Amino acid sequence: MKFEKDLLNFNGKRITPSVRTLAEMRSVLASPDKDDGMKPDFPLYFMYRGAAQFSSIRYDITRIVSAEICGERNKTFGHVHPPATKGTTWSEVYEVLEGSAHFLLQKVNGLGVQDVVLLTGKKGDRLMVPPGYGHVTINPGKTDLVLANLVSDMFESDYSMYAQRRGACFYETSDGKIIKNKNYGEDFELRKDGAVKFSSAFGVYAPFAKKTLLEAAKDYANIEFLEKPELFY
């Protein structure tokens, strides 16, 4: 894997990314009008979809630049996965390839915020995003954060909750503080954990405990739950 300016060369395959700019991210920022001197078209993160494919399961790469955006650490927009025809909602697996990561997972329904957890991950860590959780990835470090993920391409992610509520349940500021987003109300608290420890509670995580995503994906039995959500539990 090698980045060639904005392109990704993955095993000889040159992939053009989808790019999120500052202008596209303002709707999920705590202080979108804060003057940070950044141009609206500044690229904040790059999504290289379909670097590899296993049945309907994509292997994607995401590069999140190290930056401060309007007083926050750079992050992804945030999305949730829709319900599947059978079983529960779709899940996803991540791996930190370079840098360090904060994963903000939240479970929100008509009754309010049911759970919100901030997970820390370092190079080599794998993370399970279980059914029912929306998620945002934050780059808290001084170098670019590079992630891989395995996810089914049989659905489209839903970004609407994050757009409507100005981001996730919490914001991480440039100086590392965690600030509650009051658009979700007041009656919830943040818990913290390690990405690996959190993920180890799920049985389907076992193949990823010692294998990279690409290694685990060689055996379809390890990733079948991503294509058939009813197999997660």
C-alpha positions in Angstrom: 0.0 0.0 0.0 1.4 3.4 -1.0 -0.2 6.8 -1.3 0.7 8.7 -4.5 -0.4 12.3 -3.7 -4.2 11.7 -3.3 -4.3 8.3 -5.0 -3.8 5.0 -3.3 -1.7 2.3 -4.9 -2.9 -1.0 -3.4 -1.2 -4.1 -4.8 -0.9 -2.4 -8.1 -4.4 -1.1 -8.2 -4.6 2.7 -8.3 -7.7 4.0 -6.4 -9.2 7.5 -6.6 -10.7 8.6 -3.3 -14.0 10.2 -2.3 -13.0 13.3 -0.3 -14.6 15.1 2.6 -13.8 18.8 2.6 -14.1 21.4 5.4 -17.2 22.9 3.7 -18.9 19.4 3.8 -18.0 19.0 7.5 -19.3 22.3 8.9 -22.8 20.8 9.7 -21.3 18.4 12.2 -18.9 20.8 14.0 -19.5 22.4 17.5 -18.4 25.8 16.2 -18.8 25.8 12.4 -18.3 29.5 12.0 -15.0 29.7 14.0 -12.3 31.2 11.8 -9.5 28.6 11.5 -7.9 30.1 8.4 -8.7 26.9 6.4 -10.1 27.1 2.9 -13.6 25.6 2.4 -12.2 23.0 -0.1 -9.4 21.8 2.3 -9.5 18.0 2.2 -10.0 16.5 5.7 -10.2 12.8 4.9 -9.9 10.4 1.9 -12.0 7.3 1.4 -10.6 4.6 -0.8 -13.5 2.2 -1.3 -13.1 -1.3 -2.7 -9.3 -1.8 -2.4 -10.3 -5.5 -2.2 -13.5 -7.5 -2.4 -14.7 -10.6 -0.6 -18.2 -11.6 -1.9 -20.3 -8.5 -1.1 -17.8 -7.4 1.5 -15.5 -4.5 0.7 -12.1 -3.8 2.1 -11.7 0.0 2.3 -9.0 2.3 3.3 -9.5 5.7 4.9 -6.9 8.4 5.5 -7.8 11.1 8.1 -5.3 14.0 8.0 -3.9 15.4 11.3 -5.6 18.8 11.6 -7.6 21.1 13.8 -11.0 22.1 12.4 -12.8 25.0 14.1 -11.4 24.1 17.5 -11.8 20.3 17.2 -9.6 17.4 16.2 -10.2 16.2 12.7 -12.9 13.5 12.4 -15.2 11.7 10.1 -18.8 12.9 9.5 -20.4 10.0 11.3 -23.1 7.5 10.2 -25.4 4.7 11.3 -26.1 1.4 9.5 -29.7 0.6 8.5 -31.7 -2.5 9.7 -31.1 -5.6 7.6 -33.9 -7.7 6.2 -33.1 -10.5 8.7 -31.8 -10.2 12.2 -30.4 -6.9 13.4 -28.6 -3.9 11.8 -25.4 -4.3 9.8 -22.0 -4.3 11.6 -18.4 -3.4 10.5 -14.8 -4.1 11.5 -12.0 -1.6 11.5 -8.2 -1.8 11.8 -5.7 0.9 12.6 -3.0 0.7 10.0 -1.1 3.9 10.9 -1.4 6.5 13.7 -3.8 6.5 16.6 -7.6 6.7 16.7 -10.5 7.6 18.9 -13.7 5.8 17.9 -16.9 7.4 19.3 -19.7 4.9 19.2 -23.3 5.8 20.1 -26.6 3.9 20.3 -29.5 6.3 20.0 -33.2 5.6 19.5 -36.6 7.3 20.1 -36.1 7.1 23.8 -32.8 9.0 23.6 -29.1 8.1 24.0 -28.9 4.5 25.2 -25.1 4.2 25.2 -22.1 6.2 24.1 -18.5 5.0 24.4 -15.1 6.5 23.4 -12.7 3.8 22.3 -8.9 4.3 21.9 -7.0 2.4 19.3 -3.3 2.2 18.2 -1.6 0.8 15.2 -2.5 -2.9 14.8 -5.7 -2.7 16.9 -9.0 -4.0 15.4 -12.4 -2.7 16.4 -15.9 -4.2 16.1 -18.7 -1.8 15.5 -21.7 -3.8 16.7 -25.2 -3.6 15.4 -27.2 -0.6 16.4 -24.2 1.8 16.9 -23.5 4.9 14.9 -19.9 5.9 14.8 -17.4 8.7 14.2 -13.6 8.3 14.0 -11.4 11.0 15.4 -7.7 11.6 14.7 -6.2 12.8 18.0 -2.6 12.5 16.9 0.0 14.6 15.1 0.3 12.2 12.1 -2.3 11.1 9.6 -4.6 8.3 10.7 -4.9 5.4 8.2 -7.7 2.8 8.7 -8.9 -0.3 7.0 -12.4 -1.6 7.3 -14.5 -4.6 6.2 -18.2 -3.9 5.5 -20.9 -5.2 3.2 -21.8 -3.2 0.1 -25.4 -4.4 0.3 -26.5 -1.3 2.2 -25.9 2.5 2.2 -24.9 4.3 5.4 -27.2 6.8 6.9 -25.6 10.2 7.7 -28.9 12.1 8.6 -28.8 11.9 12.4 -25.3 13.5 12.5 -26.3 16.2 10.1 -29.5 17.0 12.0 -27.9 17.1 15.4 -24.7 18.8 14.5 -22.5 15.7 14.9 -22.1 13.0 17.5 -23.1 13.0 21.2 -19.7 14.4 22.1 -17.0 16.6 20.5 -13.2 16.3 21.0 -11.6 19.7 21.1 -8.2 20.6 19.9 -6.8 20.5 23.5 -8.2 17.1 24.1 -11.4 18.0 26.1 -14.6 16.0 25.5 -17.6 18.3 25.2 -21.2 17.1 25.3 -23.5 17.9 22.3 -26.7 19.2 23.9 -28.7 18.5 20.7 -29.0 15.0 22.1 -30.2 16.2 25.5 -28.5 16.1 28.9 -29.4 12.7 30.4 -26.4 10.6 29.2 -22.8 10.1 30.1 -19.7 9.0 28.3 -17.8 5.8 29.1 -14.3 5.0 27.9 -12.6 1.8 26.9 -9.9 0.3 24.7 -11.0 -0.7 21.2 -9.7 -4.3 21.6 -11.2 -4.8 25.0 -14.6 -3.5 23.9 -14.5 -5.7 20.8 -13.4 -8.8 22.6 -16.9 -9.1 24.2 -18.4 -10.2 20.9 -17.8 -13.7 19.7 -17.5 -12.8 16.1 -14.4 -10.8 17.0 -12.3 -13.9 17.8 -10.8 -14.3 14.3 -9.6 -10.7 14.4 -7.9 -10.9 17.8 -4.7 -12.2 16.2 -5.2 -11.6 12.4 -5.3 -8.5 10.3 -8.5 -7.8 8.4 -7.0 -9.1 5.2 -5.8 -12.3 6.8 -9.1 -13.0 8.5 -11.0 -12.4 5.3 -9.2 -15.2 3.5 -11.6 -17.6 5.4 -15.2 -16.6 4.5 -16.5 -18.2 7.7 -14.7 -15.4 9.7 -16.5 -12.6 7.9 -19.9 -14.2 6.9 -21.6 -12.2 9.7 -20.9 -9.0 7.8 -22.9 -10.3 4.9 -25.6 -12.0 7.1 -26.2 -9.8 10.1 -28.4 -12.5 11.8 -25.2 -14.4 12.5 -23.7 -11.6 14.7 -25.1 -12.8 18.0 
